[in-house]
Amino acid sequence: MSGKVIVIGAGAAGLMAAGNLAENGKDVLLIERNDRVGKKLLITGKGRCNLTNNSDIDNLIMSIPRNGNFLYSSFYNFSNLDIIDFFSKNGLELKNERGGRVFPKSDSAKDVVDLLYNYCKGNGVKILFESKVTDIIIQNKKVSGVKLYNGKIIKCCSVILATGGYSYPKTGSDGSGHDLLRKIGHNIKKIQPSLIPLLTKEKWVKDLQGLSLKNISVMFKNKNNKKIFSEFGEMIFTHFGVSGPVILSGSCHLLNDNFRDMYIYIDLKPALDEKKLEDRIIRDFVKYSRKQIKNALDDLLPKKLIPVIISLSGIPEDKFVNQITKKERLLLVKLLKGLKLEIIGSRDISEAIITAGGVSIDEIESYSMESKLVKGLYVIGELLDVDGYTGGYNLTVAFSTAMMAVKSI
C-alpha cells in the first residue's frame, strides 16, 4: 500500500495539516473541490482573518462552550502562541486588538491564504483542484484510499478530513465531509447555525440598519428571566435584527431553544450605573434646557438612535427639556441601561460563521484526532462537534486540531 497521506479540504485546517506533514517528509496529496485554496478563509473576520486569540489556554477552553474540554490535548500540543509563532516565522506580521484578537498587520485574509498555500507548495504538497471525494475506502477497519467523483481510486495509508461544516456553502463548506463520515458509521450530532445574526420582533431595528454600537454590553435572558449569556463589546443593527461580535457569541447559547422565547437587553452606557447616568442626563438637560427633547440627546446617543429611544420612552419628541418630569427622566435611564429586544429566530445556516454539531467527540481520540471506528482516518476543524465564540477561537481549533493529527501520523 502507498505511504501517501491524503488531506481532503484546502481550508485553514487542511492547509496547515498538509504543509506540516510535507515539511516532515510525508508524501502528501491535498484534494480540494474548488479551483483554489482557502475560499472560506478569505472571508473570515470580514476579510481581515482573526487568526487566533492571545490569551491563556484556560480562557481558550472557556471560549469553546460546546465540548471545549475535548481540545485540551490539541491546545497544549499546538497552542495559540504556537500559531502566532508559526505565522510570524513564515513572514506574516501580526498585531493584537481588543479582547486578545490577533490579525495580520495588513488586515488581509489573502495574505494568510497565500502564506499557507506557498507553505504547502514549498514543502512539496501535491494539490488536486476541482476534485470531490465521494467515498473513503476502508479495508479491515483501516483506511486504504479514497474514491473521486469521476470513479478514480487513489490509494493511501492515512486520510485527514478537513472539509468544514455547512456555513457559506458557496465556498465549498456544504456538509459533504459529514456525509462521508456517516457513510462509514460515524454519528453526526445535530447540525445547527452558530455565530449567526439574529432576527428580532421589534420593527424599529430597520430604522437603525447599519448603526454600529461600540463599548456596550448585552445580556441574553430566557422567558423565565434567567441569564443565559452576557458580554461587553460591539454590535450592529440590521434590517432584520441584530448582529456583530457580542450578538454572534451570544447566539451559540440559543441553539437548544431554537432561537425562540429569548430576550436581549442592551446596556448602552455600561460604564455608568443608573445614578451616574441620571446625573449625566441632568447635566445635558441643563445644558439644553431650552431645546426640545429630540434635539437634546446628541451628546449622549448616536443621532440615528435618538428618535427610537424617544419613541420607546413615550415622551413627545417636541417636549421641551425643562418640562421633562423626573419620572420621564428615570424612564430614559431604564431604557439606556436595558434596551430590550425579543429574539424570534436566526438567519439561515448558510450565513452562520460556523456550525454547531458535527462528528461526535466520543468517536474521535482527543490526543490524535483519529477516528475510533477507522484506523488511519483523522477528523479536524469544523467537522468536529465543537464551536467557539468570535475572537479567533474557531481558527485556533482548526489549526490546533490539524497539528494534533500531524503529530499522530
Steps between C-alpha positions, in 0.01 A plus 500: 500500500610851424648705783310801374299724733189658349361822645145579388416871508736794445365733765679622812528157665579309181771739384668501839494120519620442144786748523630363829475138390700578186754696701544185709579299189160344430362443150193723511212544257258783577161462331286813460161524329548867407739642243707666772584462869366685804176626350321523836813618678504804271175630649570433868511800728332708227797434278754583771544145641503483880769230522485420869457653844795603715372365832578207727385147429238501777336801333517324163316202645239724666446673166403168337162452673426170327743219598793731564667250734545264207761744364743502795744263327486693173547839665795381708659329198462807275380803690389845396856617569630231265257627235632854545857368481426297184362793304764740627786266406350459155509873439155627599503807724227481766325741734287469812163668535236532771412179679824327402404469133798438272491626140746537214649848517386544140136428594495262204371143516653450156845535655415210733371283216804581283737413785335162564484420128865588446593304814331192354648542152844578639500176694391292203129448564322382186161669458212357300250779426136472391476146632247359742543192716186287498622211717770413748611144425540278804649152527504310829388814685796694365525771235640376169406779260240742368265495204447816294181616330638381163548148634877523542642328808810636671672273750640635826586402854329792676225752434452832674147630453485881517200601290333739746137528606186630328545876514575700184435202267607703194856475634475119492409466867179308433500209743648246258757395761225404740341294222825308457517436873140378515572252222763329714285491811585816692231672706447861396352721769220734392631772268389852593615853425737655751640853505196606301321837465167509684149603399301726732129562549549875523454674166683816603833324445454577129527869581840429655635283217876538474540664842799354680525530877835471677576460870155372585405190695225252426320248715299210359212373714233235446126539556550412867739793536797266546832641383640295209799705385655843539784676323661841452602619156347593164176432314318625193134545405379346174179516296393171660635531854847504653851373430860579594749327734302498827181391325672223305667364813170508686321319219683174565321477837156509339520181291311277740213750504492537120563872540153550653364647823826684556568864577800728465554794733745757366679722751594803293702653784663211692766727654230690694263364761144634502574782744804623307311474173212704642750764616646506149154547348423779745819682395402468134150621575637806677725566201211463253215620723341711227509227236245235415587150618562385141786753480642449849653150490774550242776489764365174640393287204568440130265722297332201335407352838344812651154483332469130595584563866260796519223298336549208741500737796162643407628855546366732226796583277415871497480524879750752638771365725413738786156337507625140532384342827717293730288195412570554131868553570524174696320322218774620264760363739328158506487492120866589459604236755277227359376550144294184449470287186307176453676232296271313262752304295830505317622547147550191282783260585669602174574836669644351819867570566528145627272204557423323824476123504716259305670169553455380859812562706438162667608343171824699457820461703577837656876435509524421128177607320483141369165332451425227753310315229755508217879487539686757296206742474544836671226761544590864564359853512134586460399140430530436875218565743678802649442871437615819664426868536621768262850623571728257317399192697363295211809545285704403806300176506567447128876551524544313830301192404687493168832486680369236742428277201839578343677394818316167492579398142 
